[in-house]
Amino acid sequence: MEPELLHGVTDGVATVVLHHPAKRNAMTAAMWAALPPLLDTLAADPRVRVLVLTGAGGTFCAGADISTLQGSPDEAQTLAVRAEEALAAFPKPTLAAVKGHCVGGGAQLAGACDLRFAEEGALFGVTPAKLGIVYPASATRRLVSLVGPGAAKYLLFSGELIDTERALRTGFVDEVLPVDALDKRVAEFTRVLVSRSQLTQAAAKEFADGRTDRDAHWSAQARASDDTSEGVAAFLERREPRFTWTVPR
């Protein structure tokens, strides 16, 4: 099969699969270019409450397909940054489910997700120093916000791969699961996310990402929504809440 992005929506969860198994799901220029419009489509889909990004087979993403860098490295990096920023801006919770290698552009995409769950044995690396590439400012800042300046410099300066234990310790990964337990845990956790208030999640995502000009907006959204009253009523009645606020299309 040609390199492509596969996707589907089940029970409120959109899954996007990086599919280029011949090169450990390395991202081609066409795959980078296809991601932003796909994310726009999924963001506008009222069925979608959560997005999971993963790789086909036993690996997440080995980075950019180096053959796509031979013509115009600047153009290739622009495509990667656009994809990264589109993923970071996705208005609903995003989770990277990582097996195997998560390297270069793969780490860039995983870092743009809200959360990262990994299977034991996964390897992570940020490798532009091996190619003489200046890592994008946006991706560098995002990496620093996740792991701190010291760990970010270690990864960027050396290009060395780190294991799941170190990735968890530095904060790049949120959970590490035993082999063959990742898919089950992701399914369980995304069910939890789907059941929660989208209003809470959307506001928290903006605040956590550093947005400082939307306090009044979210206060108005909360006042106009029934989510708070429904949440309190459900708690008192000992039932599951039925939240109705949705991300505006």
Sequence and secondary structure as in RCSB ss.txt:
>XXXX:A:sequence
MEPELLHGVTDGVATVVLHHPAKRNAMTAAMWAALPPLLDTLAADPRVRVLVLTGAGGTFCAGADISTLQGSPDE
AQTLAVRAEEALAAFPKPTLAAVKGHCVGGGAQLAGACDLRFAEEGALFGVTPAKLGIVYPASATRRLVSLVGPG
AAKYLLFSGELIDTERALRTGFVDEVLPVDALDKRVAEFTRVLVSRSQLTQAAAKEFADGRTDRDAHWSAQARAS
DDTSEGVAAFLERREPRFTWTVPR
>XXXX:A:secstr
  SEEEEEEETTEEEEEEE GGGTT B HHHHHHHHHHHHHHHH TT SEEEEEESTT SB  B GGGGTT HHH
HHHHHHHHHHHHHT SS EEEEE SEEETHHHHHHHHSSEEEEETT EEE  GGGTT    HHHHHHHHHHH HH
HHHHHHHH   EEHHHHHHHTS SEEE TT HHHHHHHHHHHHHHS HHHHHHHHHHHTT  S HHHHHHHHHH 
SHHHHHHHHHHHTS          
